[in-house]
Amino acid sequence: MNNGGGTDCLRLQGVMTQKQIEETKAGVFLGEALYKDLRQWIERHYRESLHIVDLLDPNLLVESRTTLNEPSQLLCRSAICEFQ
């Protein structure tokens, strides 16, 4: 999976024991509550459109970085990117 892995990552599967599942951090397995939270995050933060002129707005960078903090928390993970 070096260099991103692409669609092959989606096919990567591994069988876990019940003990491994129980020891896994919350936020890893997609259930109804996590799905609802992620869906709400998308609806709050994804723009309906992005135009060339938007790329000139310095606030777009701030908005993008701020937006990435929430899924890290929802998924009980550490920062996704170095700037977090």
Protein Blocks (a to p, Z undefined) as FASTA:
>chain_A
ZZhlpmmlmmpccdddfklmmmpcghkaccfklmmmmmmmmmmmmcfbdcfklmmpmklm
mmmmmmmmmmmmmnopacfbfkZZ
